[in-house]
Amino acid sequence: MIDNRPKKTKAFIAGVNLNDPNFDYYMTELADLTEANNMEVVGRAEQKAENIVAGTYFGVGKINQIKSMAQGLKAKVLVLNDELSPVQIRNLEKMTKLRVIDRTELILEIFASRARTKQAKLQVALARLQYELPRLHPSENNLDQQRGGGMSNRGAGETKLELNRRTIGKQISAIKKELKAVASQEEIKASRRNQSRIPKVALVGYTNAGKSTTMNGLLKAFDHEGSDKQVFVKNMLFATLDTSVRKIDIDNNKGFILSDTVGFISKLPHNLVESFKATLQEARDADLLVNVVDSSDPNMIQMVRTTQKVLNEIGAGNIPMITAYNKADRTDRNYPQIEGDDILYSATDEKSIRMLADLITKRIFAGYGEFELLLPLSDGKELAFLHEHAQVNKEEFKDDGVHVSANIAPSDQARFKKFMIAENA
């Protein structure tokens, strides 16, 4: 049978190790990112050094070794573990005869291929332009370059360079303006959710840790409307960049808004952190974060640190959190089990999912009280408020009024004190 699938580009990955204890972790991650960008990693090299070589990143001897190894493995692309300067990239391409991609450009390429919503596409476009702007060079214009001391000595190449810079600058301004309009629409949606007293829970964590699988598990266990609300899942880094928001109705009438946010990664380019702050709005607005961690990964501790670092950068570092160690089925530990605010579970195991849901509801409804209320039949406003802002367990219309049993948030309990006929907080 003939395989008509396009062959993956062969890539050689390399990096400089400045005595970093996490270097092997970063290189493993780089290999995963390269595979996620539809390339095949055929070889790897590293150079231990005290400093990065300013003009070429590696020393000349290491460059020649990489060139020879890459040619022998028929690699076409050299993928590097750091963000390089434009001069370093150009020099390496000349010396190795390979296309050179640094870590930042690699992540940008992945994000560009994954973006689906208008907001995500705009954010990726903005980050890419901000990355490219300082990398423009007169030699790329195929025009003569004249270098002189004054304005009158500028040649065609330099003039073309400035024109390109102005063009990109205008594109950046236009995208920022469009993003602002899109973000304002998203903020309106978010503010509507925030007006509700229904608690908000955000799944956060390292990319490919199982956030989307966890959301789908919760939807399957507690959503009785069918499977049309399931979110996209694939076993690769950054399978999706778009935040998904769903309502989860737990069996005991305690529901919450659940969001599945874009995954984090170490050394996330600064421009992308800035660009995706709007996408991560759901995490900043959450009442509770669930940090989903791949418990089977040997770099688990580093992933937890990466997630906390990004949460701090986006202003969500102080939100209450549950650490959910997923993929326990790939370890030799017994699961599911809860230890304090941590849970060891498998997102594909229903018992695990129900235990996670129980832990979430205990945390987000900790201050709630269950009250028996008697509302006047004429007071439809208060009944409507309860349905919108509380968890109504039961309501019954009788001659003396509306008998309601509801879980009420601490901030709303004083409002209904005069209607309380029994309290089981």
Number of C-alpha atoms within 10 A of each C-alpha: 3 4 6 6 6 6 10 12 16 20 27 28 26 22 23 22 19 13 11 11 9 11 16 14 16 20 20 13 17 25 24 16 21 23 18 19 22 13 18 19 22 16 19 18 16 18 16 13 13 10 12 15 13 12 16 19 23 23 15 13 9 14 17 14 13 22 20 13 17 25 15 10 15 15 21 17 22 25 25 26 23 18 16 20 15 14 15 17 21 15 15 21 17 11 14 20 15 19 16 24 22 20 20 22 21 21 22 21 15 20 24 19 15 18 20 13 12 12 22 23 18 20 25 24 20 24 24 21 17 16 18 14 16 11 13 16 17 18 12 10 16 10 15 13 17 13 11 10 7 7 7 7 11 14 15 16 20 20 16 19 19 15 12 17 18 13 13 18 15 12 15 20 13 13 17 16 12 15 21 14 13 15 16 13 12 16 16 11 11 14 12 10 15 15 10 15 19 21 21 23 26 28 28 30 31 27 26 23 28 26 29 28 21 26 26 24 21 26 25 18 18 19 20 10 9 10 11 8 16 18 18 11 16 12 11 15 21 24 21 25 24 21 20 20 18 18 18 22 17 18 10 9 14 19 21 22 18 24 24 28 24 25 25 24 21 18 14 15 18 13 18 20 17 14 21 19 16 22 20 24 20 26 29 20 19 22 19 21 28 25 22 29 26 26 22 16 14 10 16 16 12 16 23 18 14 19 23 19 15 20 20 13 14 17 15 20 17 11 15 14 21 19 19 28 23 28 22 21 18 12 12 8 12 10 18 21 14 15 8 9 14 17 22 25 27 26 27 17 16 16 15 24 24 18 17 26 18 12 17 20 18 12 16 20 18 11 13 19 15 18 23 19 21 22 21 17 14 10 11 12 8 14 18 11 13 19 14 14 17 22 22 19 16 11 15 10 13 11 7 10 15 19 20 21 20 22 23 23 21 13 10 15 16 11 10 15 12 11 16 16 13 12 12 8 10
